Amino acid sequence: LQAVTRCFGELTAVDAVSFDVEEGEIVGLLGHNGAGKTTLIRVINGLLRPDGGQVRVAGLDPMTDGHLVRRATGVLTEYPALDDFLTTRENLEVYAAINALPRRDAATQVERLLEELGLWEKRDEPARELSAGLKQRVAIARALVHDPRILLLDEPTTNMDPVAARNVRQLITDLVRRRDRTVLLSTHNLVEAEELCDRIGIIRNGRLLLLGTPAELRRRLGGIHGARITTSPGETDRAEAVLDAFVRRRNGSSPTTSDRTVLDAPFQLQLLDEQTIEVTGAVHIPELVALLVRDEIDVHAVRPMQPTLEDVYVALHAELAEAPAAGDPTSIDPEVGA
């Protein structure tokens, strides 16, 4: 995509968005409802004409080669839109016929998808009798029935219970890793985006604000980094003394507060309870653990701390809210990993 824009009257739903998705990659579009994610997917698939910019899908222009683009892509919309009067199997067979699959190949593919997605027992039930989660699974099978190289998934786990949602996420991962598929995923589910995506683009009001790996996004917007270290009861005083000496050395600082937090320093040390010490800052965790072990202090657990994608998302919105006078939000460089 290069500077893609789509308007509805005076509303700019997609505003000069540019990014590439590499073959075999899962890229997520993360944003609130109304951010422009669904509109962008419809533009990519040729269902909406862009008002500006350029779209290419496997080298094809969706506006002039729409039928070829749709043959190469599998699309899952937020709502299943099944034919309620057809059975699960018939819904898949109709879509296989629309995509001109030979009958024998279609039958094999439909049966495989029914098995893989746990729909075999529901194969002869009318779609109107299926639960919302099952309908969504049928819609996913329909998107895969013609074995597309590219998947455009709009909120794929909507209306699913946690177990079904986990199964779908696993299926998406398997499709990419085992079958070398490419996925563009639209979601407002932060956990889903972090679990699935190689790169994540954060969209707000039609604009791509940031694009990068989860790790790159965390580095870009900061947050708490460090570790919580658990020792044996009675060992925390010794452990704290060792770590405190390390923190003082690293910070070039001597005084500490009563709760053992180093003042105005890049490292902070705090005793949380009789067994747990928290160290935050640009911490090299193996070095800290090595210090404790060297002094024969028991280390039962080390839990790294880093910002979640939710922290990143909230921090970005807070950053934009704090500086409305700074101008265009797109002054943030979207390609944080560049």
N, C-alpha and C positions, 0 to 999 in steps of 0.2 A: 504494500500500500504506500502511495506517495501523495501526501497532502490531500487525503480524501475528505470531502465535505458533503454533507447531506442536510438539506433544510426542509422544513414543513411550514410554509408561509414565512412568518418572521422568526420562527424558532429554528435555531441551528442545532440539530440533534447530534451531528458528528462534525467536528470542527478541525479541519486540516490535520487529520491523523495519519502518521507515517510509521510503519514498522514492517519487518519481514518475519516470516515463520519458516524455519529451516526444515528440511525433510527429516522425519523421525523425531520431531520435537513436540512437546506439549506446552503451549503458550496459553496463559490465562488472562482474561479481561476481567478485572475486578473493579466493581463499583456499585453504588447504591441503585435501587430501582429508578429508572428514568435517566441514568447516566449516559445512555447512548449505545450500550453493548448490543442489544438486540438489533437496533437499526444497522449497526456496523456489520453484523453477521448477514443480514438481509442484503446489504450492498455487496458484500463479498460473494454471495451466492447468486447474484444477478436478479434478485427479486425487487430491488429498488435501484434506480439509476442515481449515481452520484451527481451532485451539482458541480463538483470540482474535483480535481485530482485524478489519480490513475490506480486501477485495481488490476492485478494479474494473479490468476490461480493456476498453478502449474504452467505458466506461460500463456494462459488463455485470458481473453477479455470477456468477463461475464456478460457484457452487453451485446457483443457480437457472436460469442460462442457459448451462449447460455446453456444450450442442451448438452454440450460437451463438459462444461463446468459441473453441471448437476449430475452428469454421469460419473464424474470423478470424485464427487463429494457425497458424504452422507450427512444429513442435517437432522438434528433433534431440536424441536422448538420447545418452549416452556410448557406448552399444553400438548398432550398426545395427539389430539385430532384424529382419532381412529374412526372407522366406520362401525358404529355401534351394532349394526345388524349383521355384520360379518363375524365369523369366529376369529380367534387369535391366528390360527393357521391361514385362513383366507385373507386376512389383512396383510400378511407377509407375502402371500402368493400374488395378490393383486399388484403390490409394489414391485415384486420381481418381474412381473409381466410388463409393467410400465417401463422398466429399465431394460427390457428386451433380453432377459436371461433365457437361455434355452430351458425347456420344461424340465429336463432331467437334472440339469445343474441347479435349477431353482428349487426342486424338491429336496435335493441333498443339502443345499444351503439353509433352507427353511428348517429342516429337521435338526441340523447342527445347532442353529441359533436357539431353537426351542429348548434343546438340551442344555446348552451353555448358560442360558439366562433363567433356567429353572421354570420354564413355561410349558414343559411337556404335558404335565397333568392338566393344564388349562387350554390345550391346543384346540379343542372342539367347543369351547365355551364362547358364546357371543361376547363381544367386547363390552357391551353395556352391563354385563354382570360382573366385570372385573373390578377390583378395588383400584383406587387412584394409583397406588404404587405399582400394581401389576400392569395397568395401562401404560405407565411410563416405561416399564421394561419392554413391553411390546413395541412401543415407539422407538426404543433403542435398537431392538432387533430389526425393525423396519429400516432404520438408518444404515444398518450394516448388511442388509440382505443382498445388495449388489456388489459387496466387497470393495467399497471405495478406498482410495488411497488417502483421502483427506476427510476428517470428521469435523463438522462445525456443530458444537454442542452448546445449546442455550439452556442453562440451569438444568443439567442432566439428572440431578437427584431430587428435584422438586417433588413434594408429596410422598417421598419414600420414608419408611421407617429406618432407624439407624443401621440395622443389619442389611437391608436391601441396598441402602446407599453405599455401605462399605463394599458390597459385592459389585456394584456398578463401578465404583472407583477402581477396584481391582481389575475389572474387565478392561477399563480404559487403559490402565497401565500395561496390562498384558498385550493389548492390541498394538501398542506402540513398541514395546520392548521385543515381543516375539514376532510380530508381523510387519514391523517397520512402517507403521502408519503415522500420519501427522495429525495433530489435534489442535484446534483453536477452541478454547473453553470459555464460555461466559458464565460468570457466577458472582453472587454477593456473599458466598459462603467462604469465610476466611480460612477455616480449617481445610476445606476441600482444595482451595487454591494452593495452600502451602504443601499439602500432601502430594498433589498430582503434578504440579507445574514445574517445568525446567526454567521458564521465565514468566514473570507476571507484569502485566501492564495495568496501572491504576488509572481509571478513567473518571473524570468528574465534569459534569455539564458538557459532555461531548468532546472533551479535550483529553489527550493522553498526557498525564502529568509525569509519570515515571515508568520506566521499563527496565527490568533487569532480573537477575536470579534472586531468589529470596535472600540469600546472603548479601548480595549487593544492595538490596533495598534496606536491609538492616544497617549496613555500614553507612549508607547515605543519610539515614535519619537518626542514627545513634540509638540511645537507650541504655538500659542496664546490662552490663557484661560482668561476668565473674563466676564465682562458684560458692556452693555451700558444702563445707567439709564436716563430716561427722566422725568424731573420735569416741573413745571409751569414756564413760563417766569417770570423773577425776583426772582426766588427761587434758581437759580443755585449758587449764591454767598454763600448763607447759606448752601446749600447742599455740595458744594465744601469744605467749611470750616469743616463740620462734617466729611466728608470722608477723607479729608487731615489729620485731627487729628488722625483718625483711622489708616491711612497708616503710619504716623510718629510713632505712638505707636507700631504698629506691626513690623515696620522695625528698630525701635530704631534709627531713623534718624531725624534730624531737618531741614537742609537746603533743599529747593526745587528750581527748575528752574522757570523762568517766565511763562512757559506754564504748570506749576504745575505737572511736572513729577519728581518723587522721583529718585534721582541719585543712581545708583549701588545698587538697592534694589529689593527684590523679588516682591514687589507690585509697580504698577505705576498708577498714577492718572492724567487724562488729560481732560480739558474742550474742547469739540468739537464745540459746538455752544451755543446759549443762553439758550437752554433747555436740552442739552445732556452732560453727563459726562461719560467718559470711564475709567473703572478700570480693569487693567490686572494683571495677576499673579495667584498664587494659592488662588483664591478668594472664600470665602464662601458667596455666593450671599445672602441667607436669612439673614445672620448677618448684611450685609451692609444695606439691605432694612429696617431691624428692627431699625437700628440706625437712619435712616432718618425719619421713622414714629414716633419714640420716640420724635424727635425734631419737630414734627408737620410740616414736609416738605412733600408737595404733591409728590407722585410717580405715574406717569401716565403709565409708561411702563418700563419693565426690559427685555432686550434682551441678553440672555447668549451668550457668544462667545467661540467657541471651534474649534480646527482644523478640517477641512473637510477631507474626505478620499483622495481628491486630494492633500491636503497639505501633508498628510502622504506619499503618493506615490512619490511626487516630492522630499520630504525630504529624503526618502530612497535612491532614485537614486542619489541625491546630495551627500549623505553620502558615497556611494560607489565610486562616481567619485572623491571625495576629497582624498580618501585614497587608490589609486590603488596599492601602495606598501605594504599595510597591508596584502596582500595575498588573500586567497580564500574568496569571498563574503559570502560563507555559514558559515563563522565563526560567522555571526549573528545567534543567536539561533532562529530557525523558530517558536518554540512554545512559543510565548511571554506570553501566558496566563498560562503556566505551573507553 
